[in-house]
Amino acid sequence: MRKGNESRGRRAIAFGALLIGFGLSGCGGETQSLTTCEPADGVDPVCGFMNPEDLALLPGGSWLAVSQMPKGLDASAATGSVIAWRPSDDRRVVLFPPPVGTAASVGTGPRWGDPACVGPPTPEDFGAHGIDVVRLDSGETALAVVAHGTRETIQFFEFDWTADGPRASWRGCVQTPEGVWPNDVALRPNGEMVVSKMMSAGSSATGVLEAARMIFGMETGYVLSWAPGAGWNEIEGTRGAAPNGVAITADGGEVFFAEWRGQRLVRVRRGEGDRVEVDAVELSSYPDNLSWTPDGRLLVAGQVGDWSELIGCAQVEEGNCAAGFEVVRVDPSTLRTEVILDHPGTATGGVSSALVMGDELYVGTFSGDRVARVPYTP
């Protein structure tokens, strides 16, 4: 295991590589932030979060899992967390890490993931990022978390309910291949998963180089698959400029990923024999996380604006990024797109995720203090 100071440096590289690269190129812009928490332009924010980068629906349909991503450029910042949030009464329960001095809950069943991956992680090894929640074929509910720290891992928790409310018990993990900096994860009911490699992990020089590659729209990563006994494999046809959010069909036949710098949603599926079919649709945003709607369509949340505005997002220390955003609904069969929310960033901004729960659409941000909601029409 690497030493803690190297861990902090690595997180700084991971979350701040793009900002560092732009700073060196002299293209930094003025920071724009929202300091009030008031509804605007049809969007209603709920504040008191820390960088709620990704959202996932929990069993029962009234709670959300929220990944609170740490501030990567501040080595003294909190290391992130995953919480359960009930919007109806704003109740919030920390799922991981546990309170200081309290041991993590560990499940009693067989380990999930790679037996060689030890845990549960320490708070310093839990820079939470992308998440997914899936009901497994075994009947258990799995919560998967991309974790940045002394190692790059996917952490697995079993989600269930107690008399006091929601609980997550650690069940295992998988370490990503050397040099892979993961962004998002999507699980299948059989326990297999796909993970996006947004860029390479490594030294400070690596971070700056990767940022420069993103600026010019060059290839920085790809999507990997993992299965018990099979390990990691790159998925053919998924190389691109900053692969970000991922989604997979329940049968594993189709994989979708958001090519952030390429401003595309890409679909990869197996054709006849070993033939791989790759299709893509262009987007006007920088697409981030993906989610499924109740009727089987995809939602793509993405930032809108020029580079200087996005740099400003990374520099926001209080309040919320004010960069505009859009949410696009996509038919997975035809890749026909429909913009269902186009917002100028007056109530929230820098949006990185969108999720339907009931008759509302919830959006999270990679740089800010709020989750926002708006009425949803199927």
Sequence and secondary structure as in RCSB ss.txt:
>XXXX:A:sequence
MRKGNESRGRRAIAFGALLIGFGLSGCGGETQSLTTCEPADGVDPVCGFMNPEDLALLPGGSWLAVSQMPKGLDA
SAATGSVIAWRPSDDRRVVLFPPPVGTAASVGTGPRWGDPACVGPPTPEDFGAHGIDVVRLDSGETALAVVAHGT
RETIQFFEFDWTADGPRASWRGCVQTPEGVWPNDVALRPNGEMVVSKMMSAGSSATGVLEAARMIFGMETGYVLS
WAPGAGWNEIEGTRGAAPNGVAITADGGEVFFAEWRGQRLVRVRRGEGDRVEVDAVELSSYPDNLSWTPDGRLLV
AGQVGDWSELIGCAQVEEGNCAAGFEVVRVDPSTLRTEVILDHPGTATGGVSSALVMGDELYVGTFSGDRVARVP
YTP
>XXXX:A:secstr
   HHHHHHHHHHHHHHHHHHHHHHT      EE S   BTTBEEEE  S EEEEEE TTSS EEEEE   TT T
TS   EEEEEETTTTEEEEEES  TT    B SS  EE TTS  S  GGG EEEEEEEEE TTS EEEEEEEESS
SEEEEEEEEEEETTEEEEEEEEEEE  TTEEEEEEEE TTS EEEEEEEE SSHHHHHHHHHHHHTT   BEEEE
EETTTEEEE TT  BSSEEEEEE TTSSEEEEEETTTTEEEEEEE STT EEEEEEE SSEEEEEEE TTS EEE
EEE S HHHHHHHHH  SSEE   EEEEEE TTT  EEEEEEE SSS  SEEEEEEETTEEEEEESSSSEEEEEE
   
